[in-house]
Amino acid sequence: MKHLQTAVIGTGYVGLVSGACFAEFGVNVTCADIDEEKIRQLEQGQIPFYEPGLSEKVRANVAQGRLSFTTDVAAAIHDALVVFIAVGTPANRDGTPNLDAIEAVARQIGRNLSDYKVIVTKSTVPPRTGERVRSIIEAEAEEGAEFDVVSNPEFLREGSAIEDFMRPDRIVIGAESERAVDIMKELYRPLYLVETPFIITDVATAEMIKYTSNAFLATKISFINEIANVCERIGADVHQVARAMGLDGRISPKFLHPGPGFGGSCFPKDVSALVLAAEAVDYDFKIGKAVLEVNSRQRQLMVDKIAAAAGGVDGKEIAFFGLAFKPNTDDMRDSPTIDIIKKLQEAGARIRAYDPAAMENARKIFDDVEYCSDAYEVAVGAEVLVVATEWNEFRNLDLEQVRDSMRSPIVVDLRNIYDPKKMHELGFTYDCIGRPQAGRGSEAAAG
Ligand code: NAD
């Protein structure tokens, strides 16, 4: 598929995974980034972030000559038929997405539009960004230059990104011409052949599909967190509530796990962006606002829960199992632990932490956190242990060893990975989210 020469601009989680997977489909891909250090690492076969299975995919496709890396963004654009924009769109202070990188790439595309190209926005962008990309390219390009703008939002999840890309629930293509649609279908041919549903629509609708999907998933999380908080006060078990609810085919069991609230680089910024995009067209998106408000309150409730379990946190040594916003990633962007740890520190707590992958990124965020080399070490001398990320390695620990090494055996499990009954039998004072005996301590649980 040499004729489909593809450039992916922005070699982060989305760009690198997409580039490696398109190469796996047989397409020639050049991944370009302005971050010289990132490209240098990739050229040496190192993956600049943690993502299971990615390094094997990258290595194999580089070896077969289908995948290459460059800092020469202009050349990558010049040589390509299809140019994916996969740069970051982080939130500005006011919650609007920062489109500076998108616009910079669009300008560069305009200046390098040698012949017809399909310009595909893979980054998550607000509705109508495609129009903006088109007008920037038109302003920069020579008159009569031919191109189409496409929106092809990405739904992969960090931690299972390869599998998500290779076996997606659907491919969304928002395009303005048949020619562009045909090229996109050709690019995704291996998925087309295995009957992956393709949604072919206009650009603004495709952009809206991505925001709406993320906002709905975030809504499910905030919803179940509120139900967990109610269950906890009533003495009901949120897990059974969620399971029974989820068996209703109209609801589905996914995204009904209570916890410290959603985080990461997507949900918080995408819900905020949708609320503001609605506001810009004079619509008050009340559910979106409530989802964000519930999420931020959930983080505070977790701080309160830890403080209640510890009997106050001033001067206390608090250990954290996990820091990343979810397991199998090193991504610390908007992790709930950032708010939780900073608030505990403000209240005088001393924090120790262990995360299997995210400590390097965490060091750039926290002051005065003591990092440990494994789960047993972090527990030593702790007065409270907080389970913040549900990495599998925390599920099967020798909990007696953990208990014996702690100064006081108090566990606050923000991911409900342990069995309350077993924890009580082991002599822990155990609190979790939305399950009976949560918040009552070991004596109450014993009764
Ligand atoms: P990232 O921050 O990991 O990567 C972005 C990359 O773009 C960086 O390597 C950066 O150096 C590069 N870049 C910035 N400006 C550039 C420029 N002018 N030219 C070339 N490269 C440039 O971001 P990410 O997590 O991969 O997210 C990218 C987009 O995809 C965002 O819009 C995000 O919302 C969306 N998205 C992310 C995920 C996810 O799980 N991370 C999932 C779906 C969609």
Residues whose N, C-alpha, C, O or C-beta is under 5 A from the ligand:
A	BS01	NAD	I9 G10 T11 G12 Y13 V14 G15 A32 D33 I34 D35 A86 V87 G88 T89 A101 A104 V105 K122 S123 T124 E154 F155 L156 R157 E158 S265
